[in-house]
Amino acid sequence: MPISQKVKESITRASWIRKMFEEGILLKKTFGEEEVLDFSLGNPTMEPPEEFFAELERLAGQKKNGRHRYMPNAGFSEVREAVAKQISLESGVAFTPQCVIMSCGAAGGLNVAIKTIADPGDEILILAPFFAEYLFYAENHGIRPVIVETDENFDPDLDAIERSITPKTRGIILNSPNNPTGKVYGESFYQSLNELLIQKEKETGQPIYVLADDPYHKLAYDGLKPPPAPKFIKNCLRITSHSKDLSIPGERIGYLAISPNCEDFQEIVDGATFCNRTLGFVNAPALAQRLVAGLQSLSVDIADYQFKRDLLYNALKETGYEVQKPCGAFYLFPKAPLSDDLHFVKILQEKKVLTVPGTGFGRPGYFRIAYCVSEKVIQRSLDRFKDAFDEVAGGNS
Ligand SMILES: Cc1ncc(COP(=O)(O)O)c(C=O)c1O
């Protein structure tokens, strides 16, 4: 057996994504990069803001001794201070540098957070549709992901959450603005969830932590400010990165911020710092930490994403697709005009349009379009989305 059975199984379960990816590469080879319209990955084509490059140049000129050495596993204190200042400003909660652990992207931060709060055999709630990697992150640490369905508008269902809580529940992952739906959760949801979790904590003596996975926090449209989870949730671990808001996913820089209101605050900080080290991250990249310290309040041009959202959303609606207007992030999650989302994605693929079936996000019957691409790609896709729709017209059979 060359590789572990568990890894083999995981690869098989994720195989449709791999298939899409590999078929996409093949299509691009056959027809040329230009001809294939790739909406499959949330890998933004937008360049980082100018300030990022200015900071990069400035830092490259600093050749003082020791700038590239190890540092405390939680990161440089001055970077943690800059991050704490920004979250305090956004949330109204007094985060200190001690609350912040710099991480290798949100993915690294999530793995650290999950491992820190739960033992093997414990459970983490995940709202469907979900970012598919959550399942693997939980399983990395022997923790059981428990899927909780949202309603037909992708709004969280508090009763369903309550029904899913067991004595083994240690946390719930929330992602707003959401991948894949673009949904932004409202203040009243956070308030009600907090009440529910406090009630459960009273019953069991065991806190249930909210892992607020926030990489799209700054990407919201029409002037909307997504409610900051730590403002409303007592036991909140906020995990985020600059992969999307500064368009630098390759730099692997993000952080985990533990609310000072958390039950067992210091233990969580110590545990997460230890996990950051022993999961093999050791610390977030030194240069990337310094790079983002002064860019905390910045983001890429939201107006550009909003323009692309409107362009694609309006065209899909006009064609006849059933689709919700996303309030944030850069994904559309329309209903497939066929009940078999895999089949519909295949039809789009034949038209050289790459999307991802909803099945992979735990919501079959839908498909995801990542519109973090150029306007030209969107413009060229409109006829193809229409052709695919017309081909299966007759509706959701
Ligand atoms: C909801 C969500 N969480 C986490 C991540 C991981 O982000 P990062 O690149 O910062 O690890 C992504 C990336 O697409 C995401 O969509």
The ligand as an SDF file (V2000), in Angstrom:
LIG
                    3D

 16 16  0  0  0  0  0  0  0  0999 V2000
  -14.3470   30.1150    2.9500 C   0  0  0  0  0  0  0  0  0  0  0  0
  -12.8870   29.9560    2.8250 C   0  0  0  0  0  0  0  0  0  0  0  0
  -12.1680   29.7080    3.9050 N   0  0  0  0  0  0  0  0  0  0  0  0
  -10.8300   29.5510    3.8500 C   0  0  0  0  0  0  0  0  0  0  0  0
  -10.1610   29.6350    2.6660 C   0  0  0  0  0  0  0  0  0  0  0  0
   -8.6830   29.4470    2.6430 C   0  0  0  0  0  0  0  0  0  0  0  0
   -8.0710   30.6660    2.4060 O   0  0  0  0  0  0  0  0  0  0  0  0
   -6.4900   30.8710    2.5030 P   0  0  0  0  0  0  0  0  0  0  0  0
   -5.9920   31.0060    1.1110 O   0  0  0  0  0  0  0  0  0  0  0  0
   -6.3260   32.1270    3.2650 O   0  0  0  0  0  0  0  0  0  0  0  0
   -5.9280   29.7120    3.1990 O   0  0  0  0  0  0  0  0  0  0  0  0
  -10.8800   29.8750    1.4780 C   0  0  0  0  0  0  0  0  0  0  0  0
  -10.1980   29.9110    0.1760 C   0  0  0  0  0  0  0  0  0  0  0  0
  -10.7760   29.9320   -0.8720 O   0  0  0  0  0  0  0  0  0  0  0  0
  -12.2700   30.0470    1.5680 C   0  0  0  0  0  0  0  0  0  0  0  0
  -13.0210   30.2850    0.4870 O   0  0  0  0  0  0  0  0  0  0  0  0
  1  2  1  0
  2  3  1  0
  2 15  2  0
  3  4  2  0
  4  5  1  0
  5  6  1  0
  5 12  2  0
  6  7  1  0
  7  8  1  0
  8  9  2  0
  8 10  1  0
  8 11  1  0
 12 13  1  0
 12 15  1  0
 13 14  2  0
 15 16  1  0
M  END
$$$$
